[in-house]
Amino acid sequence: MKYLLTLLTLLVLSGCGDTSEPATVESSTIEMQLNKSYEVKKGDQLIKSAPETKVSIEKSLDGEKTTVTLLEGSAQIILTH
């Protein structure tokens, strides 16, 4: 009986949660320009717009900074905030 009461209490309490809206991630899109460098962060997306697209990706030695440069073709960066 004590086990059943504990189980019922846990079930009732588990239903009492936060009912607020889930957090949304805002994003913005950048159309890349040829030979221009852009700093990107974890979660950002690089999307090529043409099959012949070539990019250079450079990462700093300490791993803190990643830079992408459009060398050929066309691409977009989707930045997440």
C-alpha positions as CSV (number, residue, x, y, z in Angstrom):
1,M,0.0,0.0,0.0
2,K,2.8,2.4,0.9
3,Y,4.5,1.6,-2.5
4,L,1.2,2.3,-4.3
5,L,0.8,5.7,-2.5
6,T,4.4,6.7,-3.4
7,L,3.9,5.7,-7.0
8,L,0.7,7.7,-7.3
9,T,2.4,10.8,-5.6
10,L,5.2,10.6,-8.1
11,L,2.8,10.4,-11.1
12,V,0.8,13.4,-9.9
13,L,4.0,15.5,-9.3
14,S,5.5,14.6,-12.6
15,G,2.4,16.1,-14.3
16,C,3.2,19.5,-12.6
17,G,5.7,20.9,-15.0
18,D,6.5,24.1,-16.7
19,T,3.9,24.8,-19.4
20,S,5.7,27.7,-21.0
21,E,6.6,27.8,-24.7
22,P,9.8,26.0,-25.7
23,A,12.8,28.2,-26.4
24,T,13.2,29.1,-30.0
25,V,16.5,29.8,-31.8
26,E,16.6,32.9,-34.0
27,S,18.7,32.8,-37.1
28,S,19.8,35.1,-39.9
29,T,21.1,34.3,-43.4
30,I,24.1,35.9,-45.0
31,E,24.7,35.7,-48.7
32,M,28.5,35.1,-49.0
33,Q,30.7,37.4,-51.2
34,L,33.7,36.0,-53.1
35,N,37.0,36.3,-51.2
36,K,35.4,37.7,-48.1
37,S,36.0,36.0,-44.7
38,Y,33.2,35.3,-42.3
39,E,33.6,34.1,-38.7
40,V,31.2,31.3,-37.8
41,K,30.4,29.5,-34.5
42,K,29.1,26.1,-33.5
43,G,25.6,25.6,-34.8
44,D,26.0,27.9,-37.8
45,Q,25.3,26.3,-41.2
46,L,27.1,26.7,-44.5
47,I,24.9,26.0,-47.5
48,K,26.2,25.9,-51.1
49,S,24.0,27.4,-53.7
50,A,25.9,26.1,-56.7
51,P,27.5,22.7,-57.4
52,E,30.9,24.2,-58.2
53,T,31.1,26.0,-54.9
54,K,34.5,26.0,-53.1
55,V,35.2,27.4,-49.7
56,S,38.2,27.7,-47.4
57,I,37.7,26.8,-43.8
58,E,40.3,28.0,-41.3
59,K,40.4,27.2,-37.6
60,S,42.6,29.0,-35.1
61,L,45.2,26.9,-33.2
62,D,43.4,27.4,-29.9
63,G,40.1,26.3,-31.5
64,E,38.3,29.5,-30.5
65,K,37.7,31.0,-34.0
66,T,36.6,29.4,-37.3
67,T,36.6,31.5,-40.5
68,V,35.1,30.5,-43.8
69,T,35.9,32.2,-47.2
70,L,34.0,31.7,-50.4
71,L,36.5,31.0,-53.2
72,E,34.2,30.0,-56.0
73,G,30.5,29.6,-56.7
74,S,27.9,30.8,-54.3
75,A,26.9,30.0,-50.7
76,Q,24.9,31.2,-47.7
77,I,25.7,31.1,-44.0
78,I,22.8,30.6,-41.6
79,L,23.9,32.1,-38.3
80,T,22.1,30.8,-35.2
81,H,21.8,33.1,-32.2
